[in-house]
Amino acid sequence: MTVLVIPEDFRKDQYILKPILSRLFREAGKPRARIRICQDPLLGGVGEATKSERIQEIIQRYRAMVGIFILCIDRDGDAGRRRRLDQLEQDFGDDRVFLAENAWEEIETWVLAGLELPDRWRWADVRAEVQVKEAYFDPLAAERGLADRPGGGRKPLAEEAARQFGTIRQKCPEDFDALVNRVQAAVAPVPD
């Protein structure tokens, strides 16, 4: 099974999405799922990632090779983002599995949920922050001496966080846990 993950901008997001979604599929009973990150086209932002014509372009380009498409974008404080994602799922989830999820507030939050954070940080504050990258993720990567690593520290930090899969689910129920449940339903065997 090949899974194509469609980030709003793969240049940094790929380093988070690949290890975390690889672990998600292992936990869902599909350890051999091949997780690919969509790099062509480069969407470059949430505005492009939520355009129907861009999603259609990606599905048409990769449909012969991909069994499951997952659009992963940031919520960015937009309370209406989920409605747009529901509409995209309705438009494109007919003959292929197409799931769309927004991280609350940014996908870096999933990484932070799986890490041991500095004692001075309260999880409720991290979870409530709209600018998670700037307020928490980038400072943590710098503090750990990882800011010059791939994706600004995203690769090593996401790999570490992926090992704490249950903690990410527990701390991020509105988005990550919801995605886990939806993936599990999508890959479940169809009863006779």
C-alpha positions as CSV (number, residue, x, y, z in Angstrom):
1,M,0.0,0.0,0.0
2,T,1.3,3.4,-1.0
3,V,0.2,6.5,0.9
4,L,0.8,9.9,-0.6
5,V,0.9,12.6,2.1
6,I,0.2,16.0,0.7
7,P,1.7,18.8,2.8
8,E,1.0,22.5,2.3
9,D,4.7,22.9,1.8
10,F,6.9,19.8,1.8
11,R,10.2,21.6,2.3
12,K,10.1,21.3,6.1
13,D,6.8,19.4,6.7
14,Q,8.2,16.2,5.1
15,Y,10.6,15.8,8.0
16,I,7.7,15.6,10.4
17,L,5.1,13.9,8.3
18,K,7.1,10.9,7.1
19,P,8.2,9.5,10.5
20,I,5.0,10.3,12.3
21,L,2.7,8.9,9.6
22,S,5.0,5.9,9.1
23,R,4.4,5.1,12.8
24,L,0.7,5.8,12.5
25,F,0.4,3.2,9.8
26,R,2.4,0.7,11.8
27,E,0.1,1.2,14.7
28,A,-2.9,0.8,12.3
29,G,-1.6,-2.6,11.4
30,K,0.0,-1.6,8.1
31,P,3.7,-1.7,8.8
32,R,4.6,-2.1,5.2
33,A,2.7,1.0,4.0
34,R,5.0,3.1,1.9
35,I,4.7,6.7,3.0
36,R,5.6,9.1,0.2
37,I,5.5,12.9,0.6
38,C,4.1,14.8,-2.4
39,Q,6.9,17.1,-3.7
40,D,5.5,17.7,-7.1
41,P,3.7,20.0,-7.2
42,L,5.1,22.2,-4.5
43,L,1.9,23.8,-3.1
44,G,3.7,26.4,-1.1
45,G,1.0,27.2,1.4
46,V,-2.4,26.4,2.8
47,G,-4.2,28.5,0.2
48,E,-3.0,26.3,-2.6
49,A,-3.4,23.1,-0.6
50,T,-7.1,23.7,-0.2
51,K,-7.8,24.5,-3.8
52,S,-9.9,21.8,-5.4
53,E,-8.1,22.1,-8.7
54,R,-4.7,21.5,-7.0
55,I,-6.0,18.4,-5.2
56,Q,-7.5,17.1,-8.4
57,E,-4.2,17.7,-10.2
58,I,-2.4,15.6,-7.5
59,I,-4.9,12.8,-7.5
60,Q,-4.9,12.5,-11.3
61,R,-1.1,12.5,-11.4
62,Y,-0.6,9.8,-8.7
63,R,-3.9,7.8,-8.7
64,A,-2.3,4.7,-10.5
65,M,0.4,4.5,-7.8
66,V,-1.4,5.5,-4.6
67,G,-4.0,3.8,-2.5
68,I,-4.5,6.5,0.2
69,F,-4.1,10.2,-0.1
70,I,-3.7,12.3,3.1
71,L,-3.7,16.1,3.0
72,C,-2.0,17.5,6.1
73,I,-2.1,21.2,6.7
74,D,-1.9,23.6,9.6
75,R,-5.0,25.0,11.2
76,D,-3.3,28.4,11.8
77,G,-6.1,29.6,14.1
78,D,-8.7,29.3,11.4
79,A,-11.8,27.8,13.1
80,G,-13.4,27.2,9.7
81,R,-10.5,25.2,8.3
82,R,-12.1,21.8,9.2
83,R,-15.2,22.7,7.1
84,R,-13.1,23.3,4.1
85,L,-11.3,20.0,4.6
86,D,-14.6,18.2,4.9
87,Q,-15.7,19.6,1.6
88,L,-12.5,18.5,-0.1
89,E,-13.0,15.0,1.3
90,Q,-16.5,15.0,0.0
91,D,-15.3,16.1,-3.4
92,F,-12.4,13.6,-3.8
93,G,-13.0,10.6,-1.6
94,D,-15.1,8.6,-4.1
95,D,-12.9,6.0,-5.7
96,R,-9.8,6.5,-3.6
97,V,-9.3,7.0,0.1
98,F,-8.7,10.8,0.5
99,L,-8.4,12.1,4.1
100,A,-7.7,15.7,5.0
101,E,-6.6,16.8,8.4
102,N,-5.4,20.0,10.0
103,A,-3.0,20.0,12.8
104,W,-4.0,22.2,15.8
105,E,-2.4,24.7,15.2
106,E,0.7,23.6,13.3
107,I,2.1,20.1,12.5
108,E,5.1,21.0,14.7
109,T,2.6,20.6,17.6
110,W,2.5,16.8,17.0
111,V,6.3,16.7,17.4
112,L,6.2,18.7,20.6
113,A,3.5,16.4,22.0
114,G,5.9,13.5,21.7
115,L,8.9,15.1,23.3
116,E,9.9,15.9,26.8
117,L,9.5,19.6,27.0
118,P,11.4,22.1,29.2
119,D,9.8,22.3,32.7
120,R,9.1,26.0,32.2
121,W,6.6,25.2,29.4
122,R,3.0,24.1,30.1
123,W,1.4,21.8,27.6
124,A,-1.8,23.9,27.7
125,D,0.1,26.9,26.6
126,V,1.8,25.1,23.7
127,R,-1.5,23.7,22.5
128,A,-3.2,27.1,22.7
129,E,-0.4,28.9,20.7
130,V,-1.2,29.6,17.1
131,Q,2.4,30.3,16.2
132,V,3.8,27.1,17.6
133,K,6.8,27.1,15.3
134,E,8.1,30.4,16.3
135,A,7.1,30.3,20.0
136,Y,8.1,26.7,20.9
137,F,9.4,24.5,18.1
138,D,12.3,26.7,16.8
139,P,13.4,27.6,20.4
140,L,13.5,24.0,21.4
141,A,15.4,23.0,18.2
142,A,18.0,25.7,19.0
143,E,18.1,24.8,22.7
144,R,18.9,21.2,21.7
145,G,21.5,22.2,19.2
146,L,19.5,20.8,16.3
147,A,18.5,24.0,14.4
148,D,21.0,23.3,11.7
149,R,19.9,19.7,11.1
150,P,17.5,18.8,8.2
151,G,14.3,20.8,8.3
152,G,15.6,23.1,11.1
153,G,15.7,20.2,13.5
154,R,12.4,18.7,12.3
155,K,13.9,15.4,11.2
156,P,15.6,14.3,14.4
157,L,12.9,15.7,16.6
158,A,10.1,14.1,14.7
159,E,11.9,10.8,14.7
160,E,12.2,11.0,18.5
161,A,8.6,12.1,18.9
162,A,7.3,9.2,16.7
163,R,8.5,6.8,19.3
164,Q,6.0,8.4,21.7
165,F,3.0,7.7,19.5
166,G,0.5,7.1,22.3
167,T,1.5,10.4,24.0
168,I,0.9,12.3,20.7
169,R,-2.5,10.8,20.5
170,Q,-3.3,11.6,24.1
171,K,-2.1,15.2,23.9
172,C,-3.6,16.0,20.4
173,P,-7.1,14.3,20.4
174,E,-8.9,16.9,18.2
175,D,-6.5,16.4,15.3
176,F,-3.9,13.7,15.5
177,D,-6.1,11.1,17.4
178,A,-8.9,11.9,14.9
179,L,-6.6,11.2,12.0
180,V,-5.4,7.9,13.6
181,N,-9.0,6.8,14.0
182,R,-9.8,7.7,10.4
183,V,-6.8,5.9,9.0
184,Q,-7.6,2.8,11.0
185,A,-11.1,2.8,9.6
186,A,-9.7,3.3,6.0
187,V,-7.3,0.4,6.3
188,A,-9.6,-2.0,8.2
189,P,-10.6,-5.1,6.2
190,V,-14.0,-5.0,4.7
191,P,-16.3,-7.6,6.3
192,D,-17.8,-10.2,4.0
